[in-house]
Amino acid sequence: MDLHSRYPALGDLRKRAQRRIPKFVWEYLDSGTGNEATKARNRTALDKVGFPPSILHGDITPDLSTSFLGHRHPLPFGIAPIGMSGLIWPGAEPTLARAAAAHNIPYCISTVATQSPEDMAPHLGPHAWFQLYPPRDEDIRRDMLARAREAGFTTLVLTVDVPTSSRRERQVRSGLTNPPKITPRLLAQIATCPTWARETAKRGMPYMRGIDKYTSAATEGLPPTAHVGYLLRTSPDWDYVTWLRDNWDGPLLVKGIMRAEDATRIEAMGADAIWISNHAGRQFDAAPASIEALPAIRAATKLPLIFDSGVESGLDILRAFALGADFVMLGRAFHFALGALGAQGVDHLIDMLAKDMTANMGQLGAADLKSLPEPLELT
């Protein structure tokens, strides 16, 4: 089957994934918070970033590679963390890690993954990143870092934009709790998705294996959009970043930055890169689009910048680079691909993004990512 003919865009993968994933799981993956204005704003703002097309530049074979954190990557994007990936599609974390290793791109796993760091060790490539939801207890913190390091994770990503759980009303309406409580309503939804049901039955209902050793099963009193991880974690402060810098001997990235002044301070504290993100609209419904925050942060810091939130195409990746990003990460997109076609979908999405970048760079006469023209605002 020619996948590019049948599924030429991410939207095609999304439609198929929605049919194959139970509704309560789909709502967890696809939803934002509030009225989902921030989620919509991400898309609208990206669409306003335009370029003047180039002519008479002759044949071009664009170079998609880029240098980031001391490594030359063949592609300028990687796989962002989503909690409970294995609920979205059975075996998601190992599948994504293997694909990233095969394509030599970064894969970032969540603290609240359905696989532990030890589970992931056989599947990791050279660019394995561990995303940390910050534990309050220092002993747990030290143990998490040691486990991540020993498993083969080379880069630590501190997420700072989840000081409290968001409401995520669509998720609440769906009936999903963490961990999932299978009700007759949810069973009816599972019955309509036989592949998901069969593969989940083989593995057992997913849970947060990475933090299981630190918690009991007690989750009484937590809101339905929260999970047992909230019993462990704290809302970090600036001293927390300093502690991590002192106790992690690899690259340290800080994720969830939307203000230039915060980027400046984080640079002074010794972080290695800043990750611009509004959590894809999942945390705060009055946030600006991430792409709108990018230029000011680029002007405020010399640190490498990662960009995410709302990225759906190779053209979106070019938009981020033109405004100052040094790397781009995609989360939902890769889970749409998994839900649509399994492991084959991940490879297809990577190829699709690369082909879309190549086609659009040809329109712009850009031989590499540093040759993109100055963007303009479309109306």
Disulfide bonds with the S-S distance in Angstrom:
none
